[in-house]
Amino acid sequence: MSKVSGKAFDFNLLKKVLYYLKPYKHIFAFTIASTILLAVLSPLRPWLIQFTIDNYVAIPNSEKLLKMVLLMIGILILESIIQFYNTFYTNWLGQTVIKDLRINLFRHILNFKLKYFDNTPIGTLVTRMISDIEAIADIFSEGLLVIMGDLLKIIAVIAVMLYRDVKITIISLSVLPLLFIATSWFQKSIKKAFQEVRSQIAHLNAFVQEHITGMSVVQIFNREEVEYEKFKKINAKHRDANINSIWYYSIFFPVVELLLATSIGLLVWWGTGSVIKEEVSLGTLIAFILYLHMLFRPIRELADKFNTLQMGMVASERVFKILDSNETIENKGKLSMDNVKGNIEFQNVWFAYNNEDWILKNVSFTIAEGKSVAIVGPTGAGKTSVINLFGRYYEYQQGKILVDGCDLREYDVNSLRKNIAFVLQDIFLFSDTIANNISLNNPSITRQEIIEAAKAVGAHNFIMNLPGNYEFNVKERGGMLSVGQRQLIAFIRAYVQNPKILVLDEATSSVDTETEQLIQLATNKLTENRTSIIIAHRLATIQKADKIIVLDHGEVIEQGSHQELLKQNGHYKRLFELQFNGNND
């Protein structure tokens, strides 16, 4: 996609924005028609003033003067009504378009691979979703239609001026070349300034979001003053960018006023003599003064509005860059997982997050229906990558992953994820009630099913001791609950979905002994007669697994039952003895 900043205008990008007007084409047509009508009506009042002065003031005629005044008031009221509806519907269009665009963007982002979020700061995405899309509304409310109206008004006014008197028009508009030079300078300068403002807003959003989210780390490591100084610098850059844009305004607008005064001065200087010589009527002179005011105002605002339009286009480019990205998981599969048995097979799977920096290398293993398989290994061995591939949150580069003999990619992604439940080490809870965090607002899950699931997992008692029980609000990221309690909520969340396949990733880490016992009971309940993949550092928690797979540097180096691996006297036995001796110590 071509950069908006690299050329005068990007019409292909504008077409993408205007596509969202399709459902509202009748309202858009009305705004165009009303804009044209306002441009036609604008020179009418000065012409009526000229006619009235020359015919009913210079030669007094109170009756006809009253009629002309009433006519001008009527036209003014008509203009006001048209202007009201024009302003309302142009803004309505802008807000409606960005509502649809924001919904479309959010739906698109929901289907992105997790790799995209690994490489993109959350603050940047927030800026795209909020600030940039809001700037697109200005294309309609302050940009495209306003520019079109101003251009039509300029053409109409100049046409009327030339029609009334060519000589006086040329004299009064002799300063226009200087005005166009000043406008061109302002347009180019303010565009760069606005681009810097948008860039600094994105940096500011990203910094604030990241540091508020990670405030515990900032405070634990006593980084408050250091981060405060960083924020001051970023905030100062944001201020400087805004002041720079204000500086251009402070120069341009006085220059326009000075040129307008010069133009009126030339008009009065020449026109007064012409009036005395009776070459030009007094009404014509007054009308031309009004025409000049009517002409300079849109010219002055045109540069500003054009930059508003361009900044809306810059924002559009950023938004459509996300919408046009191919970061989504391809969902070409047609098969449903609702009736799968749960036989899983990895065949020579290779996976890298970036290029060929392989995380998994030629990984092969099988999991029989209803059996539990544990994956162990040191940090960085590739354990979590295995389950990320199985949920299709990342795409593997080589090999195959089969479920009941069918390639994983042949299954519909929604059906796949509906039938797989994950219980992760880092549990994310929304700022909502416990019941809604369990059901994830799925209307098909009843309160009774939630309670039964909590009882089965062994978490019902602790929930009932909370204020409000299942209506207790856990606040942002579940901050009102302990780590163990959050883990239990995650187990209930998985259990109530009745998945075909279960994935547990470090589900018993970072909890106390009593909670670990509850979680172990929940694990036994959840994995009963269900194909399960369990990832754990604590080998004591997975000794009963039907099969244990040992990963190291992305490769399967051992697999078998707990007893079989101990007899092999290999890597697993060394890990087990290290943990066993460490626990005894």
Secondary structure, DSSP 8 states (H G I E B T S, - for coil): ---GGGSS--HHHHHHHHHTTGGGHHHHHHHHHHHHHHHHHTTHHHHHHHHHIIIIITTT-HHHHHHHHHHHHHHHHHHHHHHHHHHHHHHHHHHHHHHHHHHHHHHHHHTB-HHHHHHS-HHHHHHIIIIIHHHHHHIIIIIHHHHHHHHHHHHHHHHHHHHH-HHHHHHHTTTHHHHHHHHHHHHHHHHHHHHHHHHHHHHHHHHHHHHHHTHHHHHHTT-HHHHHHHHHHHHHHHHHHHHHHHHHHHHHHHHHHHHHHHHHHHHHHHHHHHHHTTSS-HHHHHHHHHHHHHHHHHHHHHHHHHHHHHHHHHHHHHHHHHHT---B------B--TT----EEEEEEEEESSTT-EEEEEEEEEE-TT-EEEEE-STTSSHHHHHHHHTTSS--SEEEEEETTEEGGGB-HHHHHHTEEEE-SS----SSBHHHHHHTT-TTS-HHHHHHHHHHHT-HHHHHTSTTGGG-B--GGGTTS-HHHHHHHHHHHHHHT--SEEEEESTTTT--HHHHHHHHHHHHHHHTTSEEEEE-S-GGGGTT-SEEEEEETTEEEEEE-HHHHHHHTSHHHHHHHHHHHHHH-
